[in-house]
């Protein structure tokens, strides 16, 4: 009896932080050759958080921004990033202005 070759699966982790100090992650088994977009669709995060799969969505693999058609490898970590509300440099300036003045001796 000849066994039909089963599709090879790979395991990937998909992460999203909808708010500070809150992380939602799911581990998925995807068919070999799946793309970043496939993982996002399979995770259910797009529907759950009202995200759209377009160029405004900030995504990457292992903290490196990647296009949605990027093929995944086994054990990849897919990340969805929130947009910044304030420029980091401006946030530092605002914190500096709130500090009390240093006294000179």
Secondary structure, 3 states (H helix, E strand, C coil): CCCCCCCCEEEEEEEEEEECCEEEEEEEEEECCCEHHHHHHHHCHHHHHCCCCCCCCEEEECCEECCCCCECCCCCEEEEECCCCCCHHHHHHHHHHHCCCCCCC
